[in-house]
Amino acid sequence: MMDIPQDDHDLVGRFLASSGEWAFDETSFVAACLPDAPRVMDGGAFLGTFGLGLGLIKPLGFLCAVEANATALALLQSNLRRNACMPMEIIGALLAGPNTQPQPGHADPANLGSASYGDSAAEGIALPHPAASMTLAALRERFGPFDLIKLDIEGMERDVLLGDAEYLARGTTSLWVECNEHSRSLDLGSLLLSWDLDLFYFAFPSHNPDNFRGSNDQLLPWAYEAGLLAAPKIKPRLSEQLTAHRCILRPIRSREELEEAMWFTPRWLPQELADANPTTLAAVASRALSGQARDVFMRANVQLDGLSIWERLERTQDGLAQAQALLTSLTGELETERHIRHEVEQLAISRLAEMNGERQLRTDAEAVAAASAGELAQERALRDEAEAVVKARASEFLHERNLRHEAETRAAAAMSAALLRLEELGLAREAAIKAAAADVERLGTHLATSKTRATTAEHQAETLHAALQDLANQLALMRASLGWRVVNRGQRFVSGKPRLHGLLRRMRAVVGTAIGRRK
């Protein structure tokens, strides 16, 4: 997810919206020349696409993103904090050099990333003044040395590099700096060559045919971006993919070689040449180099048959004189025409950008409409399902209400039976309580009688015990008497004589009977 400028005409924003990326060939090329876990300083970071692109290809050890434009700074902070997965620092400041004289900032209305603070003649929308300024030496002292310093600061690159020239001239830090078609780029190349650094020119098309979204819409046909790579840690080369994308890589050993490399770099072609083959491009190039224009091509082919050579020569000379006069008179008109054509081309470019924006809006609207139709169908299906659920729920509710009514009826009957049973149990409980009370009363009376009887029994036992004690005393006295001893001996004598014992028993019975009769 990327935050982009709200202006639909912004160049980088249009590319991100159309293809989902910006300058990914650039980051692929630079990443291949870096060591593992590189420490990177991104000067003129804009929306953060360079740092995020490097991080996708090769994990970064540290990223320091610097942006002077306060409007872009807010977008940069949002994009990096949402998407970056490496240690980083985001600084809102203007990169400056020893000769930097900051001017009021300006930017092309159609390219917020073109913010410039070093050109007093710059035109475009005014930008707020940077909050602060910093040199590369100050950044290095604060964060330590970097493996790569990238500068895309609209012509201020050379002056900013001079802010840490003594250290950068050692070649321990690789440099990747923008190279626009301006004499400032030649001066920048001369500075890097004066430090005896290995220098390479790399140019890449703004449209990546293998872009993230697979879009074939070339916003700027044959429009190339370019940069200078100095002191790379790994020797640069074009991969198969970069070669297929028609990227350009050239070693630079002189100012003249850099100028030639820029001359042979495409910068822009009309939309009708977007998919032109090499033959068509060669034809257009040859016509342009010979000064031929398509609108007057093949219109004057005069036949002078029947005239002598001298007549033809004289007529030719007269024609040349007239042509010279006409050329002189039309020179101003031609310049005016060129100026008008340039304005028309700029207007066409602007209109093309608007049309592309409108086309994108229409595509987005169609996508939104299709999505809305799908959402509507989905909502309708959900509503039908909801109605079915409501009907089923209503049926269940009626069934539940019937069941609840039956349950309440059964509960009422059970409650009535329970109340009757409780009433019966209450009556039985009262009868049981009364019977228990009578039993308790009877038991009390019986207990009292038993206590009385027990007391009487105890008294009788005591009396019996006393009588037994008295009889024991009397028996002891009897045993001690002379009669007892005589009788006892006689009893023992008789017990040894069975017959005598039987006779005595019969005599005792007779005597007893006689005594009884007497009474």
C-alpha positions in Angstrom: 0.0 0.0 0.0 1.5 3.3 -1.1 0.3 6.9 -0.5 0.7 9.0 -3.6 0.0 12.7 -4.5 -3.6 13.6 -4.8 -3.0 15.2 -8.2 -4.0 12.7 -10.8 -1.4 14.2 -13.2 1.6 13.4 -11.0 4.1 11.4 -13.0 5.3 8.9 -10.4 1.8 8.6 -9.0 0.4 7.8 -12.4 3.0 5.0 -12.9 2.3 3.5 -9.4 -1.5 3.6 -10.1 -1.1 2.1 -13.6 1.7 -0.5 -13.2 2.1 -0.8 -9.4 5.7 0.2 -9.5 8.2 3.0 -10.5 11.7 2.5 -11.8 12.0 -1.1 -10.6 14.7 -1.8 -13.3 16.8 0.9 -11.6 16.6 -0.8 -8.2 17.3 -4.2 -9.8 20.4 -2.9 -11.4 21.8 -1.1 -8.4 20.9 -3.9 -5.9 23.1 -6.3 -8.0 26.1 -4.1 -7.4 25.7 -3.9 -3.5 27.2 -6.2 -0.8 24.9 -8.1 1.6 22.9 -6.0 4.2 24.1 -2.7 2.7 23.7 0.7 4.5 21.9 3.1 2.1 21.4 6.8 2.1 18.5 7.8 -0.2 18.7 11.5 -1.0 15.6 12.9 -2.6 13.6 9.9 -1.5 10.2 11.4 -2.6 7.7 8.5 -2.1 10.3 5.9 -0.9 10.1 3.7 -4.0 13.9 3.4 -4.4 14.5 2.3 -0.8 11.5 -0.1 -0.7 12.5 -1.5 -4.1 16.1 -2.2 -2.9 14.7 -3.9 0.2 12.5 -6.2 -1.9 15.6 -7.5 -3.8 18.3 -7.4 -1.1 17.6 -6.9 2.6 19.1 -3.6 3.8 21.1 -3.2 6.9 20.0 0.4 7.3 18.1 3.0 5.3 18.4 6.8 5.8 15.8 8.6 3.7 16.2 12.4 3.2 13.5 14.6 1.6 13.4 18.4 1.5 9.8 18.8 0.1 7.5 18.9 3.1 4.5 17.8 1.0 6.3 14.7 -0.2 7.8 14.1 3.3 4.5 13.2 4.8 3.9 10.6 2.0 7.4 9.2 2.4 7.0 8.8 6.2 3.7 7.0 5.7 5.0 4.6 3.0 8.2 3.7 4.8 6.6 3.2 8.2 3.9 1.0 6.7 6.1 -1.1 4.3 9.8 -1.0 5.3 11.2 -3.9 7.3 14.7 -2.6 8.0 16.2 -0.2 10.5 15.7 3.3 9.1 15.7 7.0 9.7 13.6 9.5 7.9 14.9 13.1 7.8 13.1 16.2 6.5 16.0 18.4 5.3 17.6 19.8 2.2 20.9 18.2 1.2 23.5 20.9 0.9 27.0 21.5 -0.2 29.7 24.1 0.4 28.4 26.3 -2.4 24.7 25.7 -1.9 22.5 28.8 -2.1 19.0 27.5 -1.4 16.4 29.2 -3.6 12.6 29.1 -3.2 11.5 25.6 -4.1 9.5 24.8 -7.3 8.1 21.7 -8.9 6.5 20.7 -12.2 2.7 20.5 -11.6 2.7 17.2 -13.3 5.7 15.8 -11.4 6.0 16.6 -7.6 9.2 14.5 -7.6 10.9 17.2 -9.7 11.2 19.5 -6.6 14.2 21.8 -7.1 15.7 24.2 -4.5 18.9 25.2 -6.4 17.7 26.8 -9.6 16.5 30.4 -9.4 15.1 30.1 -12.9 13.0 27.1 -12.1 9.3 27.3 -12.8 6.2 25.6 -11.5 4.3 25.4 -8.3 5.9 27.0 -5.2 7.0 24.7 -2.4 7.5 25.4 1.3 11.0 26.1 2.5 12.9 23.1 3.9 12.9 22.8 7.7 16.7 22.3 7.8 19.7 21.6 5.6 22.4 18.9 6.0 25.7 17.9 4.3 26.7 14.4 3.5 29.6 14.8 5.9 27.1 15.6 8.7 25.0 12.6 7.8 28.1 10.3 7.8 29.2 11.6 11.2 25.7 11.0 12.6 25.0 7.6 11.2 28.4 6.2 10.1 29.6 5.5 6.6 27.2 4.2 3.9 27.7 1.5 1.4 25.6 3.5 -1.2 24.6 7.1 -1.5 21.8 7.7 -4.0 21.1 11.3 -5.1 18.1 12.4 -7.1 17.9 16.1 -6.3 17.3 17.9 -9.6 20.7 19.2 -10.6 22.2 19.8 -7.1 24.0 16.5 -7.1 27.5 17.8 -7.8 27.4 20.6 -5.2 26.1 18.1 -2.6 28.9 15.6 -3.3 31.5 18.4 -2.8 30.1 18.6 0.8 32.1 15.4 1.6 34.5 15.3 -1.3 37.6 14.2 0.6 35.9 11.1 1.9 33.9 10.2 -1.2 37.0 10.5 -3.4 38.4 7.4 -1.6 35.9 5.2 -3.4 34.8 3.3 -0.2 31.1 4.4 -0.8 29.3 3.7 -4.0 27.4 6.6 -5.6 24.2 6.4 -7.7 23.3 9.9 -9.0 20.7 11.1 -11.5 21.9 12.0 -15.0 19.5 14.3 -16.9 20.2 15.8 -20.3 21.9 19.0 -19.0 25.4 20.4 -19.0 25.3 19.9 -15.2 25.4 16.2 -15.7 28.6 16.5 -17.8 30.1 18.6 -14.9 29.0 15.9 -12.5 30.7 13.2 -14.6 33.9 15.2 -14.8 34.0 15.5 -11.0 33.6 11.7 -10.5 36.2 11.0 -13.1 38.6 13.5 -11.4 38.4 11.3 -8.3 39.6 8.4 -10.4 36.5 6.3 -9.7 35.1 3.6 -11.9 32.1 5.2 -13.6 29.2 3.6 -15.5 26.2 5.1 -17.3 22.9 3.2 -16.9 19.7 4.1 -18.6 16.3 2.3 -18.4 12.9 2.8 -19.9 10.2 4.3 -17.6 7.8 1.5 -18.6 8.8 -2.0 -17.4 7.1 -4.5 -19.7 7.2 -7.0 -16.8 5.6 -4.6 -14.4 3.8 -5.7 -11.2 0.3 -5.3 -12.6 1.1 -6.6 -16.1 -0.1 -3.3 -17.7 0.7 -2.7 -21.3 -0.3 1.0 -21.1 2.9 2.9 -21.9 2.4 6.3 -20.3 5.6 7.8 -21.9 6.7 5.7 -24.9 10.5 5.3 -25.2 11.0 7.7 -22.3 14.3 6.7 -20.5 15.6 7.6 -17.1 19.4 7.6 -16.5 22.0 7.7 -13.8 25.7 7.4 -13.1 27.1 4.6 -10.9 30.5 5.4 -9.4 32.8 3.1 -7.4 30.5 0.0 -7.4 31.5 -2.8 -5.0 30.5 -5.4 -7.6 31.1 -4.8 -11.3 27.8 -3.9 -13.0 26.3 -5.9 -15.8 23.0 -6.2 -17.6 21.0 -9.3 -16.6 18.9 -11.1 -19.2 15.8 -9.3 -17.9 17.4 -5.9 -18.1 18.7 -6.7 -21.6 15.2 -7.8 -22.7 13.9 -4.5 -21.3 16.3 -2.6 -23.6 18.3 -1.1 -20.8 21.6 0.7 -21.6 25.0 0.2 -19.8 28.2 1.9 -20.8 31.5 2.5 -19.0 32.4 6.2 -18.9 36.1 7.2 -19.2 35.7 10.8 -20.4 33.3 13.7 -20.6 32.9 13.0 -24.3 31.8 9.4 -23.7 29.2 10.6 -21.3 27.8 13.1 -23.8 27.7 10.4 -26.5 25.9 8.0 -24.1 23.2 10.6 -23.4 22.9 11.3 -27.1 22.1 7.7 -27.9 19.6 7.4 -25.1 15.9 7.7 -26.1 14.0 10.3 -24.1 10.5 10.5 -25.6 8.6 9.5 -28.7 5.0 10.2 -29.8 2.4 7.7 -28.7 2.0 6.2 -32.2 5.6 5.0 -32.0 5.2 3.2 -28.7 5.4 -0.2 -30.3 7.4 0.7 -33.4 9.9 -1.9 -34.6 13.6 -1.1 -35.3 12.9 -0.6 -39.1 10.2 2.1 -38.4 12.4 3.8 -35.8 15.3 3.9 -38.2 13.1 5.4 -40.9 11.8 8.1 -38.6 15.3 8.8 -37.3 16.7 9.2 -40.8 14.0 11.6 -41.8 14.5 13.6 -38.7 18.3 13.8 -39.2 17.8 15.0 -42.8 15.4 17.7 -41.7 12.3 16.1 -43.5 8.9 16.7 -42.0 5.9 14.4 -42.5 3.4 17.1 -43.3 5.3 18.4 -46.4 6.8 15.0 -47.5 6.3 14.3 -51.3 4.2 17.4 -52.0 6.5 19.2 -54.5 7.6 17.1 -57.4 7.8 19.6 -60.4 8.2 18.2 -64.0 10.2 20.4 -66.5 10.2 18.2 -69.6 10.8 19.9 -72.9 13.1 22.7 -71.6 16.8 23.0 -72.6 19.5 22.6 -70.0 20.2 26.4 -70.0 16.5 27.2 -69.6 16.3 24.7 -66.8 19.5 26.1 -65.2 18.1 29.7 -65.6 14.8 28.7 -64.1 16.6 26.8 -61.4 18.7 29.9 -60.5 15.6 32.0 -60.5 13.9 29.4 -58.3 16.9 29.4 -56.0 16.8 33.2 -55.7 13.1 33.1 -55.0 13.6 30.2 -52.6 16.3 32.2 -50.8 14.0 35.2 -50.5 11.2 33.0 -49.5 13.5 31.2 -46.9 14.5 34.6 -45.5 10.9 35.8 -45.3 9.7 32.5 -43.8 12.4 32.1 -41.3 10.6 34.1 -38.7 7.4 32.3 -39.5 9.2 29.0 -39.1 10.5 29.9 -35.7 7.0 31.1 -34.7 5.6 27.8 -36.1 8.2 25.8 -34.2 7.3 27.7 -31.0 3.6 27.0 -31.6 4.3 23.4 -32.4 6.3 23.0 -29.2 3.4 24.5 -27.3 1.0 22.2 -29.1 3.2 19.2 -28.3 3.3 20.2 -24.7 -0.4 20.7 -24.7 -0.7 17.3 -26.4 1.4 15.7 -23.7 -0.7 17.3 -21.1 -3.9 16.3 -22.8 -2.4 12.8 -23.3 -1.7 12.6 -19.6 -5.3 13.8 -18.9 -6.6 11.2 -21.3 -4.6 8.5 -19.6 -5.9 9.7 -16.3 -9.4 9.7 -17.6 -8.9 6.2 -19.0 -7.6 5.1 -15.7 -10.6 6.7 -14.0 -12.9 5.0 -16.4 -11.2 1.7 -15.9 -11.4 2.2 -12.1 -15.1 3.2 -12.4 -15.9 0.1 -14.5 -14.0 -2.0 -11.9 -16.0 -0.3 -9.1 -19.3 -0.8 -11.1 -18.4 -4.5 -11.6 -17.5 -4.8 -8.0 -20.7 -3.0 -7.0 -22.8 -5.3 -9.2 -21.1 -8.3 -7.6 -21.7 -6.8 -4.1 -25.4 -6.1 -5.1 -25.9 -9.7 -6.2 -24.2 -10.9 -3.1 -26.4 -8.6 -0.9 -29.5 -9.9 -2.8 -28.4 -13.5 -2.1 -27.7 -12.6 1.5 -31.1 -10.9 1.8 -32.8 -14.0 0.3 -30.9 -16.2 2.8 -31.9 -13.8 5.6 -35.6 -14.0 4.5 -35.4 -17.8 4.5 -33.7 -17.7 7.9 -36.4 -15.3 9.2 -39.2 -17.6 7.8 -37.6 -20.6 9.3 -37.1 -18.7 12.6 -40.8 -17.7 12.5 -41.8 -21.3 12.1 -39.5 -22.3 14.9 -40.9 -19.5 17.0 -44.6 -20.7 16.4 -43.5 -24.3 17.2 -41.7 -23.1 20.3 -44.7 -21.0 21.4 -47.0 -24.1 21.0 -44.6 -26.2 22.9 -44.3 -23.5 25.6 -48.1 -23.4 25.9 -48.4 -27.1 26.2 -45.6 -27.0 28.8 -47.4 -24.3 30.7 -50.6 -26.3 30.7 -48.8 -29.4 31.9 -47.0 -27.3 34.5 -50.3 -25.8 35.7 -51.8 -29.3 36.0 -48.7 -30.5 37.8 -48.9 -27.5 40.1 -52.6 -28.2 41.0 -51.8 -31.9 41.7 -48.9 -30.8 43.8 -51.0 -28.4 45.8 -53.6 -31.1 46.4 -50.9 -33.5 47.4 -49.3 -30.9 49.7 -52.8 -30.4 51.3 -53.1 -34.2 51.8 -49.6 -34.4 53.2 -50.4 -31.4 55.5 -53.5 -33.2 56.9 -51.6 -36.5 57.2 -48.8 -34.6 58.9 -51.2 -33.0 61.4 -52.8 -36.5 62.2 -49.3 -37.9 62.6 -48.3 -35.1 64.9 -51.5 -35.7 67.0 -50.9 -39.5 67.1 -47.2 -38.9 68.0 -48.3 -36.5 70.8 -50.7 -39.1 72.2 -48.0 -41.7 71.9 -45.6 -39.4 73.7 -48.2 -38.8 76.4 -48.8 -42.6 76.8 -45.1 -43.2 76.9 -44.7 -40.5 79.6 -47.4 -42.2 81.7 -45.9 -45.6 81.1 -42.5 -44.2 82.0 -43.9 -42.7 85.2 -45.5 -46.1 86.1 -42.3 -47.9 85.2 -40.3 -45.5 87.4 -42.8 -46.2 90.3 -42.5 -49.9 89.7 -38.8 -49.7 89.5 -38.7 -47.8 92.8 -41.0 -50.5 94.4 -38.8 -53.3 92.8 -35.7 -51.7 94.2 -37.4 -51.4 97.6 -38.5 -55.1 97.5 -35.0 -56.1 96.3 -33.5 -54.3 99.3 -36.0 -56.0 101.6 -35.4 -59.4 100.0 -31.6 -58.8 100.2 -32.0 -58.0 103.9 -34.2 -61.2 104.4 -31.6 -63.2 102.6 -28.9 -61.7 104.7 -31.0 -62.6 107.8 -31.5 -66.1 106.6 -27.8 -66.5 105.9 -27.1 -65.4 109.4 -29.7 -67.8 110.9 -28.3 -70.6 108.7 -24.8 -69.9 110.0 -26.1 -70.0 113.6 -28.0 -73.3 112.8 -24.8 -74.8 111.3 -22.9 -73.8 114.4 -25.5 -75.4 116.7 -25.2 -79.0 118.2 -28.5 -80.1 116.7 -27.3 -79.1 113.1 -24.2 -81.1 113.5 -26.1 -84.2 114.8 -28.7 -83.9 112.0 -26.1 -83.3 109.4 -24.2 -86.4 110.4 -27.4 -88.5 110.5 -28.3 -87.1 107.0 -24.9 -88.1 105.7 -25.3 -91.6 107.3 -28.8 -92.1 105.8 -27.7 -90.8 102.4 -25.2 -93.7 102.3 -28.0 -96.2 103.0 -30.6 -96.0 100.2 -33.1 -98.2 101.8 -33.0 -96.4 105.0 -33.2 -93.1 103.1 -36.3 -94.3 101.3 -37.9 -95.4 104.6 -37.2 -92.1 106.2 -38.8 -90.3 103.2 -41.9 -92.4 103.5 -42.1 -91.7 107.2 -41.7 -88.0 106.6 -44.6 -88.1 104.1 -46.8 -90.0 106.5 -46.0 -87.7 109.3 -46.6 -84.7 107.1 -49.9 -86.1 106.0 -50.9 -86.8 109.6 -50.1 -83.4 110.6 -52.0 -82.0 107.7 -55.1 -84.0 108.6 -54.9 -82.8 112.2 -55.0 -79.3 111.1 
